[in-house]
C-alpha cells in the first residue's frame, strides 16, 4: 500500500457512482445530473443505456418497477419502435425521481413517527414509507416473489 495513494479521516468517499458518508450511501450528484440531462432515447441502444443507468440506482428508486413497463415493452424482440406519450412520461418521471426528496434513506429510529405500506397485486411489490416530523422518505421497496397466477378452474361435463 502506497501512502501517497491513501487518504485518512475523510468525511465522505466517492466510489463507483456512490458517495459514502456518516449517514450512509447516496447516489453521486454528478451522475444523477448526467442521467437527467440525457436526451430522450430515439431507438433501442440509447434506451438500453438509459435503463442501465437508472437500474444502477434502483436501490434509491422505490417505485421504479411501476414506471418502467412502457420502456421495457420497447426492448422486446420484433417490437417496432413507436415511442408513445407513455414512454416519454416514463423517461421524464424516472429522471425526476432521481432528484426527488423521496429517495430511499437509512432508517433512523429516533426520527420515526409513522410508517405506511403500499402493496401492489400486479407487480408483487411492497413500498414502505416512513413519515417523520422532518421529512417523508422511502425506507424500502421490496420486490417479493411474483404474485400467484389467477385461480383457474376447469369445468367438466360428466353428466
Secondary structure, DSSP 8 states (H G I E B T S, - for coil): --GGG---S-SEEEETTEEEETTEEEE-HHHHHHHHTS----SHHHHHHHHHHHHHTGGG-TTHHHH-HHHHHHTSTT------HHHHHHHHHHHHHTT-TTS-----GGGEEEEEEEEETTTTEEEEEEEESS-EEEEEEEE-S--------------
